[in-house]
Amino acid sequence: MASQEMRLKKAHVALLNYTDTALYSGVILMGKSSVEDKDITAYTDGVNKKYGRKFIEGLTDQELCGLVMHENLHVAFKHIQRFTKEFKAEPHLVNVAADYVVNDVIKQLNPNIVKLPDDALYDAKFHNWSVREVYNYLKQKQKEQQDKKSKGESTGSGLNGNGQPDVSDMKTLDDHDFENAQTMSPEQVAEQASKIDNAIRQGSLLAGRLGAKIPRTIQDLLTPKVNWREVLREFISSATRGSDEYTWRRFNKRLMVNDIYMPSIENESMGELIVAIDTSGSIGSVELTEFATELVTICEVSSPSKVRVLWWDTEVHSMQVFEPSQYNAIASLLKPEGGGGTHVSSVSEYINKHKIQTEAVIVFTDGYVEDDIKWNITSPTLWLITQRSNFPTTYGKVIRKED
């Protein structure tokens, strides 16, 4: 009988030679893959992969290939590096969400070559969902289940009534070392992520030659990211362009060296700014905290004379107005309202209804809004999207925030 180490090597060879998994060849060859005598199923720290000897002894060759793919997809999607904050807040939920995402990819592969082990988490509902989307959905479901339990009501037959266990009882296929990632420096995380990106790009070249289909989640990883803070600064600069004034109080220093005395340009601070923040049901506390952090950056970058924060889902529920003296503490002063559906056109309707004059509008949203957006605002608009890649607006500038 072949040793488990030999079976693991054969699984790697099979995946490297299979058209639909050749894409991950660079990632499979990254780090160290080993069989451990410890009482584990499988484990990854974001680069290295470990497999429990006793566990894989009970797997067929196809299921072992599925387990290997499971670990390497966690690596390819950079789940360990990208979701340390979520893990700190809700470790079980982020583990479950990550498993649903990678298992969805595996489920699309040929089961004669790659098959999910029994009891692996899978739900067709989550096809092509991101970890954040699944995480937010599960968090909402868990809250509903906990509310029912506190009232002594039945939670039914688990998630969606489909026979799966309650969210809190779901078992993941493997372990994820988020704790180790939390001790890494930003430079180490960036270096690790860069190596993974390079491995994916190398694998994509091979997969392209073999005619393999590249999943949407991998396409998103290969899409060049923008430095949204740079875009924000340019947006603010463009929005305030034209408000410059010439002043004789200070001479132009570049001309003074040639004994030419001309006025310098004095750039006035930005006027009033509207920041519209999505509080729909798909937005969780993690996203709202992130939005608050970015709002502080916006105040630092643009120095607006006033900031109006609009909290919206299907409608604008409330508005908070902040003066410059409050900007340092603005994150602690925010009071989100909402939590229902999503209708971003309501922001435009609100601004027009109340005749609010603004120099620019910045909208924070995950991007899952109506496709026929009615945006009747003449002020420059910047859309900061955290998830959806095909955001449906044709008005204003759209940037997708890096995870």
C-alpha positions in Angstrom: 0.0 0.0 0.0 1.3 3.4 -1.0 2.3 5.7 1.9 0.3 8.8 2.6 3.3 10.9 1.6 3.3 9.2 -1.8 -0.4 9.6 -2.2 0.0 13.3 -1.5 2.7 13.6 -4.2 0.4 11.8 -6.7 -2.4 14.1 -5.9 -0.1 17.1 -6.6 0.9 15.6 -10.0 -2.7 14.9 -10.9 -3.7 18.5 -10.2 -0.7 19.9 -12.1 -1.7 17.9 -15.2 -5.5 18.5 -15.1 -6.6 21.3 -17.3 -9.0 22.9 -14.9 -6.5 22.9 -11.9 -3.3 23.8 -13.8 -4.2 27.4 -13.0 -3.2 26.7 -9.4 0.1 25.0 -10.3 2.2 27.9 -9.0 0.4 28.0 -5.7 0.5 24.2 -5.3 4.3 24.3 -5.6 4.5 27.2 -3.1 5.6 26.6 0.5 5.8 23.1 2.1 3.2 20.4 1.8 3.5 17.7 4.4 1.7 14.8 6.1 1.5 15.2 9.9 0.9 12.7 12.6 -1.1 15.3 14.6 -4.8 14.9 15.1 -5.8 17.3 12.3 -7.8 17.1 9.1 -5.7 19.7 7.2 -4.2 23.1 7.9 -2.7 26.1 6.1 -0.9 29.2 7.4 -1.4 31.0 4.1 1.6 29.4 2.3 2.4 26.0 3.8 -0.1 23.1 3.8 -0.3 20.3 6.3 -2.5 17.1 6.1 -3.4 14.8 9.0 -2.2 11.3 8.3 -5.2 9.6 9.9 -7.7 11.8 8.1 -6.3 11.3 4.6 -6.1 7.6 5.1 -9.8 7.5 5.0 -10.1 9.5 1.7 -10.3 8.2 -1.8 -7.7 9.6 -4.3 -10.3 11.9 -5.7 -11.2 13.2 -2.2 -7.5 13.7 -1.4 -7.2 15.8 -4.6 -10.2 17.7 -3.4 -8.6 18.3 0.0 -5.4 19.5 -1.6 -7.3 21.9 -3.8 -9.2 23.1 -0.7 -6.0 24.1 1.0 -4.4 25.6 -2.1 -7.5 27.7 -2.9 -7.3 29.2 0.6 -3.8 30.2 -0.3 -4.6 31.4 -3.9 -7.5 33.6 -2.6 -5.2 34.9 0.2 -7.9 34.3 2.8 -5.3 34.2 5.6 -3.8 37.6 4.7 -7.0 39.3 3.8 -9.4 38.4 6.5 -7.5 38.7 9.8 -9.7 41.5 11.0 -12.9 39.5 10.4 -11.3 36.5 12.1 -10.6 38.5 15.2 -14.2 39.6 15.3 -16.0 36.4 14.3 -13.5 33.5 13.9 -16.0 30.7 13.3 -18.0 32.7 10.7 -15.0 33.7 8.6 -13.7 30.1 8.6 -17.1 28.9 7.4 -17.4 31.6 4.8 -14.0 30.9 3.4 -14.8 27.1 3.2 -18.0 27.8 1.3 -16.2 29.9 -1.3 -13.3 27.4 -2.0 -15.7 24.4 -2.0 -17.9 26.1 -4.6 -14.9 26.2 -6.9 -14.1 22.6 -6.3 -17.7 21.5 -6.9 -17.4 22.8 -10.5 -14.5 20.4 -11.2 -14.7 16.9 -12.7 -15.6 14.6 -9.7 -13.7 11.7 -11.3 -10.5 13.7 -10.7 -11.4 16.1 -7.8 -14.1 15.5 -5.3 -15.1 17.1 -2.0 -14.7 14.9 1.0 -17.9 14.0 2.8 -19.4 16.6 5.1 -17.6 19.5 3.4 -19.6 22.7 3.5 -21.3 23.4 0.2 -24.4 25.3 -0.9 -25.2 26.1 -4.5 -26.7 29.4 -3.3 -23.1 30.7 -2.7 -22.0 30.1 -6.3 -19.5 32.9 -7.3 -20.0 34.7 -3.9 -17.1 36.3 -2.3 -16.0 35.6 1.3 -17.4 38.9 2.5 -20.7 38.2 0.9 -21.0 34.8 2.5 -19.7 36.2 5.8 -22.3 38.9 5.9 -25.1 36.5 4.9 -24.2 34.0 7.5 -23.8 36.7 10.2 -27.4 37.9 9.5 -28.7 34.3 9.5 -26.9 33.6 12.8 -28.4 36.7 14.4 -31.9 35.5 13.2 -31.3 32.1 14.6 -30.1 33.4 18.0 -33.1 35.8 18.2 -35.4 32.8 17.7 -33.6 30.7 20.3 -33.8 33.5 22.8 -37.6 33.6 22.3 -37.9 29.8 22.6 -38.8 29.4 18.9 -37.6 26.7 16.5 -34.8 27.6 14.1 -36.1 25.1 11.6 -33.7 22.7 9.8 -30.7 25.0 9.7 -29.6 27.4 7.0 -32.4 28.1 4.6 -34.3 25.1 6.0 -32.2 22.8 3.8 -31.2 20.3 6.4 -27.8 21.9 7.1 -26.9 22.7 10.8 -27.4 26.1 12.4 -24.6 28.5 11.5 -23.0 28.2 14.9 -22.8 24.4 14.5 -21.2 24.3 11.1 -18.0 22.4 10.9 -15.2 23.5 8.6 -13.1 21.0 6.6 -9.7 22.3 7.9 -8.0 24.9 10.1 -6.7 28.3 9.1 -3.8 30.0 10.9 -5.2 33.6 11.1 -3.4 34.1 14.5 0.0 33.8 12.8 -1.0 36.3 10.2 -1.9 38.8 12.9 1.7 38.8 14.1 3.1 39.5 10.7 4.3 43.0 9.8 2.5 44.9 6.9 5.7 44.4 4.8 5.7 40.6 5.4 2.0 40.4 4.5 2.6 42.4 1.3 5.6 40.3 0.3 3.6 37.1 0.9 0.6 38.4 -1.1 2.9 39.4 -3.9 4.4 35.9 -4.2 0.9 34.4 -4.3 -0.1 36.8 -7.1 3.0 35.9 -9.1 2.2 32.2 -8.6 -1.3 32.7 -9.8 -0.2 34.6 -12.9 2.3 31.9 -13.8 -0.4 29.3 -13.4 -2.9 31.4 -15.5 -0.4 31.3 -18.4 -0.4 27.5 -18.4 -4.1 27.3 -17.9 -4.7 29.7 -20.8 -2.6 27.5 -23.1 -4.6 24.5 -22.0 -7.9 26.3 -22.7 -9.0 26.2 -19.0 -11.8 28.5 -17.7 -10.6 30.9 -15.1 -13.2 31.3 -12.2 -14.5 34.8 -11.5 -12.9 34.9 -8.1 -9.5 34.3 -9.7 -10.2 36.9 -12.4 -10.8 39.4 -9.7 -7.4 38.5 -8.1 -5.7 39.0 -11.4 -7.3 42.4 -12.0 -4.8 45.2 -11.3 -5.8 47.1 -8.1 -5.6 50.8 -7.8 -4.4 52.9 -4.9 -7.7 54.4 -4.0 -6.2 57.0 -1.8 -4.2 58.4 -4.7 -7.5 58.4 -6.7 -9.2 60.2 -3.9 -6.6 62.9 -3.8 -6.9 63.4 -7.5 -10.7 63.5 -7.3 -10.6 66.1 -4.5 -8.0 68.1 -6.5 -10.2 68.1 -9.6 -13.3 68.9 -7.7 -11.7 72.1 -6.2 -9.9 73.1 -9.4 -11.1 76.5 -10.4 -11.4 77.8 -6.8 -7.7 78.9 -6.8 -7.1 82.5 -6.0 -4.1 84.7 -6.8 -2.7 86.6 -3.8 -0.1 89.4 -3.6 0.5 88.6 0.1 3.1 86.0 -1.1 5.2 86.3 -4.2 5.7 83.3 -6.5 9.0 81.9 -5.2 10.0 80.3 -8.5 9.9 83.6 -10.3 11.6 85.6 -7.5 15.0 84.0 -8.2 14.9 85.9 -11.5 13.8 89.1 -9.9 10.3 88.7 -11.2 7.6 89.5 -8.7 4.2 87.9 -9.4 1.4 86.8 -7.1 1.3 83.2 -5.9 -1.7 80.9 -6.2 -3.6 80.3 -3.0 -5.7 77.2 -2.9 -8.8 77.5 -0.8 -9.9 74.5 1.2 -12.7 72.4 -0.3 -16.2 73.5 0.2 -19.0 71.3 1.6 -18.7 67.6 1.0 -21.4 64.9 1.1 -20.4 61.4 2.1 -23.2 58.8 1.6 -22.7 55.6 3.5 -24.5 52.3 2.6 -26.1 50.7 5.7 -28.1 48.0 3.9 -28.4 44.5 5.3 -25.4 43.3 3.3 -23.1 45.8 5.1 -21.8 44.5 8.5 -20.0 46.1 11.3 -16.6 45.4 9.7 -17.5 47.4 6.6 -19.0 50.3 8.6 -15.8 50.5 10.7 -13.8 50.5 7.5 -16.0 53.3 6.0 -15.5 55.3 9.2 -11.7 54.9 9.0 -11.7 56.1 5.3 -13.9 59.1 6.2 -11.2 60.3 8.6 -8.7 60.0 5.7 -11.1 62.0 3.5 -11.2 64.8 6.0 -7.4 64.8 6.2 -6.9 64.8 2.5 -9.6 67.4 1.5 -10.1 69.7 4.5 -13.7 70.4 3.6 -15.5 73.4 5.1 -18.3 71.0 6.2 -19.1 67.3 5.9 -22.6 65.9 5.6 -22.8 62.2 6.2 -26.0 60.5 4.8 -26.9 57.1 6.1 -29.0 55.2 3.5 -30.3 51.8 2.5 -33.7 52.0 0.6 -33.9 55.6 1.7 -31.8 58.2 3.5 -32.6 57.6 7.2 -30.6 60.4 8.7 -28.0 63.1 8.1 -25.1 64.2 10.4 -23.3 67.4 9.8 -19.7 67.9 11.0 -17.5 71.0 11.2 -13.7 71.0 10.9 -13.2 71.1 14.7 -14.9 67.7 14.9 -12.9 65.9 12.2 -10.3 64.5 14.6 -13.1 62.7 16.5 -15.4 62.1 13.6 -15.2 58.3 13.6 -16.5 58.1 17.2 -19.3 60.6 16.5 -20.9 58.6 13.6 -24.4 57.1 14.2 -25.3 54.7 11.5 -29.0 54.1 10.7 -30.6 51.6 8.4 -30.2 47.9 7.7 -32.8 47.1 5.1 -32.6 46.8 1.3 -30.6 48.9 -1.1 -31.7 51.8 -3.3 -28.8 54.2 -3.9 -31.0 56.5 -6.1 -32.6 57.6 -2.8 -29.4 59.6 -2.1 -29.8 61.7 -5.2 -33.5 62.2 -4.5 -32.7 63.3 -0.9 -30.0 65.8 -2.0 -32.3 67.3 -4.7 -35.4 67.4 -2.4 -33.5 69.3 0.3 -31.6 71.5 -2.2 -28.3 70.7 -0.6 -25.4 72.4 -2.4 -22.2 70.4 -2.3 -18.8 70.6 -4.0 -18.6 66.8 -4.4 -20.3 63.6 -3.4 -18.5 60.4 -2.2 -20.5 57.2 -2.0 -19.4 54.2 0.1 -21.2 51.0 -0.8 -20.5 47.3 -1.4 -21.9 47.9 -4.9 -24.9 45.6 -4.8 -27.6 48.2 -5.7 -30.3 48.6 -8.3 -29.0 48.4 -11.9 -31.0 51.4 -13.1 -29.5 54.1 -10.9 -31.1 57.5 -11.2 -28.3 60.0 -10.3 -29.5 63.5 -11.0 -26.6 65.3 -9.3 -24.3 67.8 -11.2 -21.6 67.8 -8.5 -18.6 65.4 -9.1 -19.3 62.0 -7.7 -16.8 59.3 -6.6 -18.1 55.8 -6.0 -15.9 53.7 -3.6 -17.0 50.1 -4.1 -15.8 47.4 -1.7 -17.1 44.3 -3.6 -19.0 44.4 -6.9 -16.7 44.5 -9.9 -19.4 45.4 -12.5 -20.9 48.4 -10.8 -23.8 49.7 -13.0 -23.3 53.5 -13.0 -22.2 55.7 -15.9 -22.0 58.9 -13.9 -19.0 59.8 -11.8 -15.8 58.0 -11.1 -15.8 54.4 -9.9 -13.0 52.8 -8.0 -13.0 49.4 -6.4 -11.3 49.4 -3.0 -8.6 46.8 -2.3 -9.4 44.2 0.3 
